[in-house]
Amino acid sequence: MIITLQDTAGMERFHSLPTNLYRDVQGAVLVYDVTSFKSFKDLHQWMFDLQSYFEGIEEQPILMVLGNKIDLVRFL
């Protein structure tokens, strides 16, 4: 089995290229910065884009959301 990963690093320029990015996608890992609320809010657009592209397709990709930079959060 060959697994290919594409890292967009949240770059806005990739929002205009969904057919190239999403072709043959079986899953996506959406990573956000837990220290940035904007990063968390941006997940909504990425998820919407993925769901819109795959609407009506029988096999939906698996989506995973991960919080990054947890080591920078201070717990009480």
mmCIF file of the N, C-alpha and C atoms, coordinates in Angstrom:
data_MODEL
# 
_entry.id   MODEL 
# 
loop_
_atom_site.group_PDB 
_atom_site.id 
_atom_site.type_symbol 
_atom_site.label_atom_id 
_atom_site.label_alt_id 
_atom_site.label_comp_id 
_atom_site.label_asym_id 
_atom_site.label_entity_id 
_atom_site.label_seq_id 
_atom_site.pdbx_PDB_ins_code 
_atom_site.Cartn_x 
_atom_site.Cartn_y 
_atom_site.Cartn_z 
_atom_site.occupancy 
_atom_site.B_iso_or_equiv 
_atom_site.pdbx_formal_charge 
_atom_site.auth_seq_id 
_atom_site.auth_comp_id 
_atom_site.auth_asym_id 
_atom_site.auth_atom_id 
_atom_site.pdbx_PDB_model_num 
ATOM 1   N N  . MET A 1 1  ? 0.846   -1.179 0.000  1.00 0.00 ? 1  MET A N  1 
ATOM 2   C CA . MET A 1 1  ? 0.000   0.000  0.000  1.00 0.00 ? 1  MET A CA 1 
ATOM 3   C C  . MET A 1 1  ? 0.890   1.241  0.000  1.00 0.00 ? 1  MET A C  1 
ATOM 4   N N  . ILE A 1 2  ? 0.589   2.168  -0.864 1.00 0.00 ? 2  ILE A N  1 
ATOM 5   C CA . ILE A 1 2  ? 1.330   3.418  -0.951 1.00 0.00 ? 2  ILE A CA 1 
ATOM 6   C C  . ILE A 1 2  ? 0.451   4.527  -0.387 1.00 0.00 ? 2  ILE A C  1 
ATOM 7   N N  . ILE A 1 3  ? 1.010   5.308  0.523  1.00 0.00 ? 3  ILE A N  1 
ATOM 8   C CA . ILE A 1 3  ? 0.290   6.439  1.107  1.00 0.00 ? 3  ILE A CA 1 
ATOM 9   C C  . ILE A 1 3  ? 1.033   7.713  0.713  1.00 0.00 ? 3  ILE A C  1 
ATOM 10  N N  . THR A 1 4  ? 0.303   8.641  0.135  1.00 0.00 ? 4  THR A N  1 
ATOM 11  C CA . THR A 1 4  ? 0.884   9.913  -0.264 1.00 0.00 ? 4  THR A CA 1 
ATOM 12  C C  . THR A 1 4  ? 0.285   11.007 0.604  1.00 0.00 ? 4  THR A C  1 
ATOM 13  N N  . LEU A 1 5  ? 1.140   11.859 1.144  1.00 0.00 ? 5  LEU A N  1 
ATOM 14  C CA . LEU A 1 5  ? 0.678   12.965 1.981  1.00 0.00 ? 5  LEU A CA 1 
ATOM 15  C C  . LEU A 1 5  ? 0.915   14.282 1.267  1.00 0.00 ? 5  LEU A C  1 
ATOM 16  N N  . GLN A 1 6  ? -0.034  15.194 1.420  1.00 0.00 ? 6  GLN A N  1 
ATOM 17  C CA . GLN A 1 6  ? 0.098   16.540 0.864  1.00 0.00 ? 6  GLN A CA 1 
ATOM 18  C C  . GLN A 1 6  ? -0.069  17.516 2.003  1.00 0.00 ? 6  GLN A C  1 
ATOM 19  N N  . ASP A 1 7  ? 0.950   18.265 2.299  1.00 0.00 ? 7  ASP A N  1 
ATOM 20  C CA . ASP A 1 7  ? 0.909   19.254 3.380  1.00 0.00 ? 7  ASP A CA 1 
ATOM 21  C C  . ASP A 1 7  ? 0.664   20.632 2.784  1.00 0.00 ? 7  ASP A C  1 
ATOM 22  N N  . THR A 1 8  ? -0.491  21.211 3.085  1.00 0.00 ? 8  THR A N  1 
ATOM 23  C CA . THR A 1 8  ? -0.791  22.548 2.575  1.00 0.00 ? 8  THR A CA 1 
ATOM 24  C C  . THR A 1 8  ? -0.448  23.623 3.594  1.00 0.00 ? 8  THR A C  1 
ATOM 25  N N  . ALA A 1 9  ? -0.193  23.209 4.832  1.00 0.00 ? 9  ALA A N  1 
ATOM 26  C CA . ALA A 1 9  ? 0.148   24.143 5.911  1.00 0.00 ? 9  ALA A CA 1 
ATOM 27  C C  . ALA A 1 9  ? -0.859  25.276 6.023  1.00 0.00 ? 9  ALA A C  1 
ATOM 28  N N  . GLY A 1 10 ? -2.122  24.997 5.688  1.00 0.00 ? 10 GLY A N  1 
ATOM 29  C CA . GLY A 1 10 ? -3.186  25.989 5.829  1.00 0.00 ? 10 GLY A CA 1 
ATOM 30  C C  . GLY A 1 10 ? -3.100  27.149 4.872  1.00 0.00 ? 10 GLY A C  1 
ATOM 31  N N  . MET A 1 11 ? -2.299  27.009 3.827  1.00 0.00 ? 11 MET A N  1 
ATOM 32  C CA . MET A 1 11 ? -2.108  28.116 2.900  1.00 0.00 ? 11 MET A CA 1 
ATOM 33  C C  . MET A 1 11 ? -3.391  28.419 2.143  1.00 0.00 ? 11 MET A C  1 
ATOM 34  N N  . GLU A 1 12 ? -3.782  29.683 2.173  1.00 0.00 ? 12 GLU A N  1 
ATOM 35  C CA . GLU A 1 12 ? -5.023  30.111 1.545  1.00 0.00 ? 12 GLU A CA 1 
ATOM 36  C C  . GLU A 1 12 ? -5.013  29.884 0.038  1.00 0.00 ? 12 GLU A C  1 
ATOM 37  N N  . ARG A 1 13 ? -3.847  29.884 -0.581 1.00 0.00 ? 13 ARG A N  1 
ATOM 38  C CA . ARG A 1 13 ? -3.798  29.711 -2.027 1.00 0.00 ? 13 ARG A CA 1 
ATOM 39  C C  . ARG A 1 13 ? -4.311  28.341 -2.457 1.00 0.00 ? 13 ARG A C  1 
ATOM 40  N N  . PHE A 1 14 ? -4.327  27.369 -1.547 1.00 0.00 ? 14 PHE A N  1 
ATOM 41  C CA . PHE A 1 14 ? -4.804  26.043 -1.886 1.00 0.00 ? 14 PHE A CA 1 
ATOM 42  C C  . PHE A 1 14 ? -6.329  25.962 -1.936 1.00 0.00 ? 14 PHE A C  1 
ATOM 43  N N  . HIS A 1 15 ? -7.019  26.970 -1.423 1.00 0.00 ? 15 HIS A N  1 
ATOM 44  C CA . HIS A 1 15 ? -8.486  26.955 -1.486 1.00 0.00 ? 15 HIS A CA 1 
ATOM 45  C C  . HIS A 1 15 ? -8.984  27.061 -2.919 1.00 0.00 ? 15 HIS A C  1 
ATOM 46  N N  . SER A 1 16 ? -8.174  27.589 -3.821 1.00 0.00 ? 16 SER A N  1 
ATOM 47  C CA . SER A 1 16 ? -8.609  27.744 -5.215 1.00 0.00 ? 16 SER A CA 1 
ATOM 48  C C  . SER A 1 16 ? -8.267  26.524 -6.072 1.00 0.00 ? 16 SER A C  1 
ATOM 49  N N  . LEU A 1 17 ? -7.645  25.510 -5.504 1.00 0.00 ? 17 LEU A N  1 
ATOM 50  C CA . LEU A 1 17 ? -7.238  24.338 -6.277 1.00 0.00 ? 17 LEU A CA 1 
ATOM 51  C C  . LEU A 1 17 ? -7.835  23.034 -5.752 1.00 0.00 ? 17 LEU A C  1 
ATOM 52  N N  . PRO A 1 18 ? -9.127  22.991 -5.425 1.00 0.00 ? 18 PRO A N  1 
ATOM 53  C CA . PRO A 1 18 ? -9.667  21.789 -4.785 1.00 0.00 ? 18 PRO A CA 1 
ATOM 54  C C  . PRO A 1 18 ? -9.594  20.533 -5.638 1.00 0.00 ? 18 PRO A C  1 
ATOM 55  N N  . THR A 1 19 ? -9.774  20.645 -6.950 1.00 0.00 ? 19 THR A N  1 
ATOM 56  C CA . THR A 1 19 ? -9.769  19.429 -7.769 1.00 0.00 ? 19 THR A CA 1 
ATOM 57  C C  . THR A 1 19 ? -8.406  18.753 -7.749 1.00 0.00 ? 19 THR A C  1 
ATOM 58  N N  . ASN A 1 20 ? -7.342  19.532 -7.728 1.00 0.00 ? 20 ASN A N  1 
ATOM 59  C CA . ASN A 1 20 ? -6.001  18.943 -7.662 1.00 0.00 ? 20 ASN A CA 1 
ATOM 60  C C  . ASN A 1 20 ? -5.707  18.395 -6.273 1.00 0.00 ? 20 ASN A C  1 
ATOM 61  N N  . LEU A 1 21 ? -6.137  19.115 -5.257 1.00 0.00 ? 21 LEU A N  1 
ATOM 62  C CA . LEU A 1 21 ? -5.856  18.694 -3.885 1.00 0.00 ? 21 LEU A CA 1 
ATOM 63  C C  . LEU A 1 21 ? -6.670  17.488 -3.453 1.00 0.00 ? 21 LEU A C  1 
ATOM 64  N N  . TYR A 1 22 ? -7.931  17.436 -3.843 1.00 0.00 ? 22 TYR A N  1 
ATOM 65  C CA . TYR A 1 22 ? -8.843  16.441 -3.296 1.00 0.00 ? 22 TYR A CA 1 
ATOM 66  C C  . TYR A 1 22 ? -8.979  15.176 -4.145 1.00 0.00 ? 22 TYR A C  1 
ATOM 67  N N  . ARG A 1 23 ? -8.390  15.170 -5.316 1.00 0.00 ? 23 ARG A N  1 
ATOM 68  C CA . ARG A 1 23 ? -8.520  14.002 -6.187 1.00 0.00 ? 23 ARG A CA 1 
ATOM 69  C C  . ARG A 1 23 ? -7.927  12.766 -5.513 1.00 0.00 ? 23 ARG A C  1 
ATOM 70  N N  . ASP A 1 24 ? -8.692  11.689 -5.472 1.00 0.00 ? 24 ASP A N  1 
ATOM 71  C CA . ASP A 1 24 ? -8.283  10.402 -4.888 1.00 0.00 ? 24 ASP A CA 1 
ATOM 72  C C  . ASP A 1 24 ? -8.006  10.465 -3.380 1.00 0.00 ? 24 ASP A C  1 
ATOM 73  N N  . VAL A 1 25 ? -8.552  11.471 -2.691 1.00 0.00 ? 25 VAL A N  1 
ATOM 74  C CA . VAL A 1 25 ? -8.349  11.596 -1.248 1.00 0.00 ? 25 VAL A CA 1 
ATOM 75  C C  . VAL A 1 25 ? -9.185  10.548 -0.530 1.00 0.00 ? 25 VAL A C  1 
ATOM 76  N N  . GLN A 1 26 ? -8.575  9.851  0.411  1.00 0.00 ? 26 GLN A N  1 
ATOM 77  C CA . GLN A 1 26 ? -9.290  8.876  1.227  1.00 0.00 ? 26 GLN A CA 1 
ATOM 78  C C  . GLN A 1 26 ? -9.393  9.347  2.673  1.00 0.00 ? 26 GLN A C  1 
ATOM 79  N N  . GLY A 1 27 ? -8.630  10.360 3.018  1.00 0.00 ? 27 GLY A N  1 
ATOM 80  C CA . GLY A 1 27 ? -8.680  10.891 4.366  1.00 0.00 ? 27 GLY A CA 1 
ATOM 81  C C  . GLY A 1 27 ? -7.931  12.206 4.439  1.00 0.00 ? 27 GLY A C  1 
ATOM 82  N N  . ALA A 1 28 ? -8.244  12.969 5.466  1.00 0.00 ? 28 ALA A N  1 
ATOM 83  C CA . ALA A 1 28 ? -7.574  14.251 5.668  1.00 0.00 ? 28 ALA A CA 1 
ATOM 84  C C  . ALA A 1 28 ? -7.350  14.467 7.158  1.00 0.00 ? 28 ALA A C  1 
ATOM 85  N N  . VAL A 1 29 ? -6.194  15.002 7.491  1.00 0.00 ? 29 VAL A N  1 
ATOM 86  C CA . VAL A 1 29 ? -5.884  15.376 8.860  1.00 0.00 ? 29 VAL A CA 1 
ATOM 87  C C  . VAL A 1 29 ? -5.844  16.897 8.888  1.00 0.00 ? 29 VAL A C  1 
ATOM 88  N N  . LEU A 1 30 ? -6.772  17.485 9.634  1.00 0.00 ? 30 LEU A N  1 
ATOM 89  C CA . LEU A 1 30 ? -6.836  18.939 9.775  1.00 0.00 ? 30 LEU A CA 1 
ATOM 90  C C  . LEU A 1 30 ? -6.217  19.295 11.121 1.00 0.00 ? 30 LEU A C  1 
ATOM 91  N N  . VAL A 1 31 ? -5.146  20.044 11.083 1.00 0.00 ? 31 VAL A N  1 
ATOM 92  C CA . VAL A 1 31 ? -4.401  20.377 12.300 1.00 0.00 ? 31 VAL A CA 1 
ATOM 93  C C  . VAL A 1 31 ? -4.566  21.864 12.590 1.00 0.00 ? 31 VAL A C  1 
ATOM 94  N N  . TYR A 1 32 ? -4.881  22.173 13.848 1.00 0.00 ? 32 TYR A N  1 
ATOM 95  C CA . TYR A 1 32 ? -4.994  23.578 14.241 1.00 0.00 ? 32 TYR A CA 1 
ATOM 96  C C  . TYR A 1 32 ? -4.097  23.851 15.437 1.00 0.00 ? 32 TYR A C  1 
ATOM 97  N N  . ASP A 1 33 ? -3.777  25.108 15.628 1.00 0.00 ? 33 ASP A N  1 
ATOM 98  C CA . ASP A 1 33 ? -2.923  25.575 16.717 1.00 0.00 ? 33 ASP A CA 1 
ATOM 99  C C  . ASP A 1 33 ? -3.814  25.856 17.927 1.00 0.00 ? 33 ASP A C  1 
ATOM 100 N N  . VAL A 1 34 ? -3.653  25.106 19.015 1.00 0.00 ? 34 VAL A N  1 
ATOM 101 C CA . VAL A 1 34 ? -4.518  25.280 20.189 1.00 0.00 ? 34 VAL A CA 1 
ATOM 102 C C  . VAL A 1 34 ? -4.312  26.631 20.874 1.00 0.00 ? 34 VAL A C  1 
ATOM 103 N N  . THR A 1 35 ? -3.236  27.332 20.533 1.00 0.00 ? 35 THR A N  1 
ATOM 104 C CA . THR A 1 35 ? -2.997  28.646 21.128 1.00 0.00 ? 35 THR A CA 1 
ATOM 105 C C  . THR A 1 35 ? -3.586  29.777 20.281 1.00 0.00 ? 35 THR A C  1 
ATOM 106 N N  . SER A 1 36 ? -4.230  29.426 19.159 1.00 0.00 ? 36 SER A N  1 
ATOM 107 C CA . SER A 1 36 ? -4.764  30.432 18.249 1.00 0.00 ? 36 SER A CA 1 
ATOM 108 C C  . SER A 1 36 ? -6.232  30.132 17.937 1.00 0.00 ? 36 SER A C  1 
ATOM 109 N N  . PHE A 1 37 ? -7.126  30.984 18.421 1.00 0.00 ? 37 PHE A N  1 
ATOM 110 C CA . PHE A 1 37 ? -8.546  30.800 18.146 1.00 0.00 ? 37 PHE A CA 1 
ATOM 111 C C  . PHE A 1 37 ? -8.824  30.934 16.650 1.00 0.00 ? 37 PHE A C  1 
ATOM 112 N N  . LYS A 1 38 ? -8.099  31.824 15.965 1.00 0.00 ? 38 LYS A N  1 
ATOM 113 C CA . LYS A 1 38 ? -8.272  31.978 14.517 1.00 0.00 ? 38 LYS A CA 1 
ATOM 114 C C  . LYS A 1 38 ? -7.964  30.667 13.803 1.00 0.00 ? 38 LYS A C  1 
ATOM 115 N N  . SER A 1 39 ? -6.925  29.988 14.222 1.00 0.00 ? 39 SER A N  1 
ATOM 116 C CA . SER A 1 39 ? -6.563  28.702 13.633 1.00 0.00 ? 39 SER A CA 1 
ATOM 117 C C  . SER A 1 39 ? -7.713  27.705 13.791 1.00 0.00 ? 39 SER A C  1 
ATOM 118 N N  . PHE A 1 40 ? -8.335  27.694 14.955 1.00 0.00 ? 40 PHE A N  1 
ATOM 119 C CA . PHE A 1 40 ? -9.470  26.812 15.212 1.00 0.00 ? 40 PHE A CA 1 
ATOM 120 C C  . PHE A 1 40 ? -10.664 27.188 14.338 1.00 0.00 ? 40 PHE A C  1 
ATOM 121 N N  . LYS A 1 41 ? -10.950 28.489 14.233 1.00 0.00 ? 41 LYS A N  1 
ATOM 122 C CA . LYS A 1 41 ? -12.069 28.948 13.409 1.00 0.00 ? 41 LYS A CA 1 
ATOM 123 C C  . LYS A 1 41 ? -11.856 28.616 11.939 1.00 0.00 ? 41 LYS A C  1 
ATOM 124 N N  . ASP A 1 42 ? -10.610 28.657 11.457 1.00 0.00 ? 42 ASP A N  1 
ATOM 125 C CA . ASP A 1 42 ? -10.313 28.356 10.057 1.00 0.00 ? 42 ASP A CA 1 
ATOM 126 C C  . ASP A 1 42 ? -10.622 26.902 9.700  1.00 0.00 ? 42 ASP A C  1 
ATOM 127 N N  . LEU A 1 43 ? -10.665 26.017 10.700 1.00 0.00 ? 43 LEU A N  1 
ATOM 128 C CA . LEU A 1 43 ? -11.027 24.620 10.451 1.00 0.00 ? 43 LEU A CA 1 
ATOM 129 C C  . LEU A 1 43 ? -12.388 24.511 9.791  1.00 0.00 ? 43 LEU A C  1 
ATOM 130 N N  . HIS A 1 44 ? -13.294 25.375 10.196 1.00 0.00 ? 44 HIS A N  1 
ATOM 131 C CA . HIS A 1 44 ? -14.649 25.349 9.660  1.00 0.00 ? 44 HIS A CA 1 
ATOM 132 C C  . HIS A 1 44 ? -14.625 25.465 8.139  1.00 0.00 ? 44 HIS A C  1 
ATOM 133 N N  . GLN A 1 45 ? -13.843 26.401 7.605  1.00 0.00 ? 45 GLN A N  1 
ATOM 134 C CA . GLN A 1 45 ? -13.786 26.596 6.155  1.00 0.00 ? 45 GLN A CA 1 
ATOM 135 C C  . GLN A 1 45 ? -13.164 25.395 5.457  1.00 0.00 ? 45 GLN A C  1 
ATOM 136 N N  . TRP A 1 46 ? -12.092 24.849 6.021  1.00 0.00 ? 46 TRP A N  1 
ATOM 137 C CA . TRP A 1 46 ? -11.453 23.680 5.413  1.00 0.00 ? 46 TRP A CA 1 
ATOM 138 C C  . TRP A 1 46 ? -12.415 22.485 5.406  1.00 0.00 ? 46 TRP A C  1 
ATOM 139 N N  . MET A 1 47 ? -13.145 22.287 6.496  1.00 0.00 ? 47 MET A N  1 
ATOM 140 C CA . MET A 1 47 ? -14.101 21.182 6.569  1.00 0.00 ? 47 MET A CA 1 
ATOM 141 C C  . MET A 1 47 ? -15.250 21.402 5.584  1.00 0.00 ? 47 MET A C  1 
ATOM 142 N N  . PHE A 1 48 ? -15.729 22.624 5.498  1.00 0.00 ? 48 PHE A N  1 
ATOM 143 C CA . PHE A 1 48 ? -16.801 22.958 4.555  1.00 0.00 ? 48 PHE A CA 1 
ATOM 144 C C  . PHE A 1 48 ? -16.349 22.688 3.123  1.00 0.00 ? 48 PHE A C  1 
ATOM 145 N N  . ASP A 1 49 ? -15.119 23.108 2.788  1.00 0.00 ? 49 ASP A N  1 
ATOM 146 C CA . ASP A 1 49 ? -14.596 22.888 1.443  1.00 0.00 ? 49 ASP A CA 1 
ATOM 147 C C  . ASP A 1 49 ? -14.528 21.400 1.115  1.00 0.00 ? 49 ASP A C  1 
ATOM 148 N N  . LEU A 1 50 ? -14.019 20.603 2.047  1.00 0.00 ? 50 LEU A N  1 
ATOM 149 C CA . LEU A 1 50 ? -13.923 19.159 1.826  1.00 0.00 ? 50 LEU A CA 1 
ATOM 150 C C  . LEU A 1 50 ? -15.307 18.533 1.665  1.00 0.00 ? 50 LEU A C  1 
ATOM 151 N N  . GLN A 1 51 ? -16.227 18.881 2.563  1.00 0.00 ? 51 GLN A N  1 
ATOM 152 C CA . GLN A 1 51 ? -17.565 18.305 2.499  1.00 0.00 ? 51 GLN A CA 1 
ATOM 153 C C  . GLN A 1 51 ? -18.301 18.730 1.226  1.00 0.00 ? 51 GLN A C  1 
ATOM 154 N N  . SER A 1 52 ? -18.103 19.963 0.802  1.00 0.00 ? 52 SER A N  1 
ATOM 155 C CA . SER A 1 52 ? -18.747 20.443 -0.418 1.00 0.00 ? 52 SER A CA 1 
ATOM 156 C C  . SER A 1 52 ? -18.216 19.702 -1.636 1.00 0.00 ? 52 SER A C  1 
ATOM 157 N N  . TYR A 1 53 ? -16.916 19.509 -1.679 1.00 0.00 ? 53 TYR A N  1 
ATOM 158 C CA . TYR A 1 53 ? -16.313 18.833 -2.820 1.00 0.00 ? 53 TYR A CA 1 
ATOM 159 C C  . TYR A 1 53 ? -16.793 17.387 -2.928 1.00 0.00 ? 53 TYR A C  1 
ATOM 160 N N  . PHE A 1 54 ? -16.930 16.707 -1.793 1.00 0.00 ? 54 PHE A N  1 
ATOM 161 C CA . PHE A 1 54 ? -17.293 15.297 -1.798 1.00 0.00 ? 54 PHE A CA 1 
ATOM 162 C C  . PHE A 1 54 ? -18.790 15.042 -1.664 1.00 0.00 ? 54 PHE A C  1 
ATOM 163 N N  . GLU A 1 55 ? -19.594 16.085 -1.691 1.00 0.00 ? 55 GLU A N  1 
ATOM 164 C CA . GLU A 1 55 ? -21.039 15.927 -1.597 1.00 0.00 ? 55 GLU A CA 1 
ATOM 165 C C  . GLU A 1 55 ? -21.549 15.089 -2.759 1.00 0.00 ? 55 GLU A C  1 
ATOM 166 N N  . GLY A 1 56 ? -22.334 14.077 -2.461 1.00 0.00 ? 56 GLY A N  1 
ATOM 167 C CA . GLY A 1 56 ? -22.887 13.221 -3.487 1.00 0.00 ? 56 GLY A CA 1 
ATOM 168 C C  . GLY A 1 56 ? -21.998 12.056 -3.887 1.00 0.00 ? 56 GLY A C  1 
ATOM 169 N N  . ILE A 1 57 ? -20.776 12.025 -3.383 1.00 0.00 ? 57 ILE A N  1 
ATOM 170 C CA . ILE A 1 57 ? -19.870 10.915 -3.678 1.00 0.00 ? 57 ILE A CA 1 
ATOM 171 C C  . ILE A 1 57 ? -20.075 9.848  -2.608 1.00 0.00 ? 57 ILE A C  1 
ATOM 172 N N  . GLU A 1 58 ? -20.199 8.613  -3.041 1.00 0.00 ? 58 GLU A N  1 
ATOM 173 C CA . GLU A 1 58 ? -20.526 7.525  -2.124 1.00 0.00 ? 58 GLU A CA 1 
ATOM 174 C C  . GLU A 1 58 ? -19.492 7.337  -1.017 1.00 0.00 ? 58 GLU A C  1 
ATOM 175 N N  . GLU A 1 59 ? -18.219 7.270  -1.386 1.00 0.00 ? 59 GLU A N  1 
ATOM 176 C CA . GLU A 1 59 ? -17.175 7.057  -0.372 1.00 0.00 ? 59 GLU A CA 1 
ATOM 177 C C  . GLU A 1 59 ? -16.605 8.382  0.097  1.00 0.00 ? 59 GLU A C  1 
ATOM 178 N N  . GLN A 1 60 ? -17.020 8.781  1.276  1.00 0.00 ? 60 GLN A N  1 
ATOM 179 C CA . GLN A 1 60 ? -16.538 10.027 1.854  1.00 0.00 ? 60 GLN A CA 1 
ATOM 180 C C  . GLN A 1 60 ? -15.165 9.806  2.500  1.00 0.00 ? 60 GLN A C  1 
ATOM 181 N N  . PRO A 1 61 ? -14.270 10.800 2.437  1.00 0.00 ? 61 PRO A N  1 
ATOM 182 C CA . PRO A 1 61 ? -12.978 10.644 3.094  1.00 0.00 ? 61 PRO A CA 1 
ATOM 183 C C  . PRO A 1 61 ? -13.135 10.717 4.614  1.00 0.00 ? 61 PRO A C  1 
ATOM 184 N N  . ILE A 1 62 ? -12.218 10.116 5.308  1.00 0.00 ? 62 ILE A N  1 
ATOM 185 C CA . ILE A 1 62 ? -12.194 10.180 6.765  1.00 0.00 ? 62 ILE A CA 1 
ATOM 186 C C  . ILE A 1 62 ? -11.509 11.480 7.153  1.00 0.00 ? 62 ILE A C  1 
ATOM 187 N N  . LEU A 1 63 ? -12.142 12.244 8.040  1.00 0.00 ? 63 LEU A N  1 
ATOM 188 C CA . LEU A 1 63 ? -11.553 13.499 8.517  1.00 0.00 ? 63 LEU A CA 1 
ATOM 189 C C  . LEU A 1 63 ? -11.110 13.335 9.961  1.00 0.00 ? 63 LEU A C  1 
ATOM 190 N N  . MET A 1 64 ? -9.900  13.807 10.256 1.00 0.00 ? 64 MET A N  1 
ATOM 191 C CA . MET A 1 64 ? -9.375  13.777 11.613 1.00 0.00 ? 64 MET A CA 1 
ATOM 192 C C  . MET A 1 64 ? -8.937  15.197 11.965 1.00 0.00 ? 64 MET A C  1 
ATOM 193 N N  . VAL A 1 65 ? -9.337  15.664 13.138 1.00 0.00 ? 65 VAL A N  1 
ATOM 194 C CA . VAL A 1 65 ? -8.949  16.990 13.606 1.00 0.00 ? 65 VAL A CA 1 
ATOM 195 C C  . VAL A 1 65 ? -7.980  16.812 14.767 1.00 0.00 ? 65 VAL A C  1 
ATOM 196 N N  . LEU A 1 66 ? -6.826  17.472 14.656 1.00 0.00 ? 66 LEU A N  1 
ATOM 197 C CA . LEU A 1 66 ? -5.799  17.385 15.697 1.00 0.00 ? 66 LEU A CA 1 
ATOM 198 C C  . LEU A 1 66 ? -5.445  18.774 16.198 1.00 0.00 ? 66 LEU A C  1 
ATOM 199 N N  . GLY A 1 67 ? -5.320  18.895 17.512 1.00 0.00 ? 67 GLY A N  1 
ATOM 200 C CA . GLY A 1 67 ? -4.836  20.125 18.114 1.00 0.00 ? 67 GLY A CA 1 
ATOM 201 C C  . GLY A 1 67 ? -3.325  20.037 18.265 1.00 0.00 ? 67 GLY A C  1 
ATOM 202 N N  . ASN A 1 68 ? -2.612  21.056 17.810 1.00 0.00 ? 68 ASN A N  1 
ATOM 203 C CA . ASN A 1 68 ? -1.160  21.092 17.843 1.00 0.00 ? 68 ASN A CA 1 
ATOM 204 C C  . ASN A 1 68 ? -0.690  22.162 18.837 1.00 0.00 ? 68 ASN A C  1 
ATOM 205 N N  . LYS A 1 69 ? 0.519   22.043 19.307 1.00 0.00 ? 69 LYS A N  1 
ATOM 206 C CA . LYS A 1 69 ? 1.159   22.997 20.219 1.00 0.00 ? 69 LYS A CA 1 
ATOM 207 C C  . LYS A 1 69 ? 0.566   22.955 21.622 1.00 0.00 ? 69 LYS A C  1 
ATOM 208 N N  . ILE A 1 70 ? 0.073   21.806 22.035 1.00 0.00 ? 70 ILE A N  1 
ATOM 209 C CA . ILE A 1 70 ? -0.512  21.665 23.365 1.00 0.00 ? 70 ILE A CA 1 
ATOM 210 C C  . ILE A 1 70 ? 0.523   21.939 24.456 1.00 0.00 ? 70 ILE A C  1 
ATOM 211 N N  . ASP A 1 71 ? 1.801   21.772 24.122 1.00 0.00 ? 71 ASP A N  1 
ATOM 212 C CA . ASP A 1 71 ? 2.861   22.014 25.085 1.00 0.00 ? 71 ASP A CA 1 
ATOM 213 C C  . ASP A 1 71 ? 2.974   23.491 25.450 1.00 0.00 ? 71 ASP A C  1 
ATOM 214 N N  . LEU A 1 72 ? 2.366   24.369 24.660 1.00 0.00 ? 72 LEU A N  1 
ATOM 215 C CA . LEU A 1 72 ? 2.424   25.806 24.933 1.00 0.00 ? 72 LEU A CA 1 
ATOM 216 C C  . LEU A 1 72 ? 1.253   26.303 25.780 1.00 0.00 ? 72 LEU A C  1 
ATOM 217 N N  . VAL A 1 73 ? 0.330   25.400 26.138 1.00 0.00 ? 73 VAL A N  1 
ATOM 218 C CA . VAL A 1 73 ? -0.841  25.766 26.927 1.00 0.00 ? 73 VAL A CA 1 
ATOM 219 C C  . VAL A 1 73 ? -0.541  25.539 28.399 1.00 0.00 ? 73 VAL A C  1 
ATOM 220 N N  . ARG A 1 74 ? -0.849  26.525 29.195 1.00 0.00 ? 74 ARG A N  1 
ATOM 221 C CA . ARG A 1 74 ? -0.641  26.403 30.657 1.00 0.00 ? 74 ARG A CA 1 
ATOM 222 C C  . ARG A 1 74 ? -1.925  25.912 31.296 1.00 0.00 ? 74 ARG A C  1 
ATOM 223 N N  . PHE A 1 75 ? -1.813  24.840 32.045 1.00 0.00 ? 75 PHE A N  1 
ATOM 224 C CA . PHE A 1 75 ? -2.959  24.304 32.754 1.00 0.00 ? 75 PHE A CA 1 
ATOM 225 C C  . PHE A 1 75 ? -2.959  24.813 34.190 1.00 0.00 ? 75 PHE A C  1 
ATOM 226 N N  . LEU A 1 76 ? -4.124  25.044 34.733 1.00 0.00 ? 76 LEU A N  1 
ATOM 227 C CA . LEU A 1 76 ? -4.252  25.528 36.116 1.00 0.00 ? 76 LEU A CA 1 
ATOM 228 C C  . LEU A 1 76 ? -4.216  24.385 37.091 1.00 0.00 ? 76 LEU A C  1 
# 
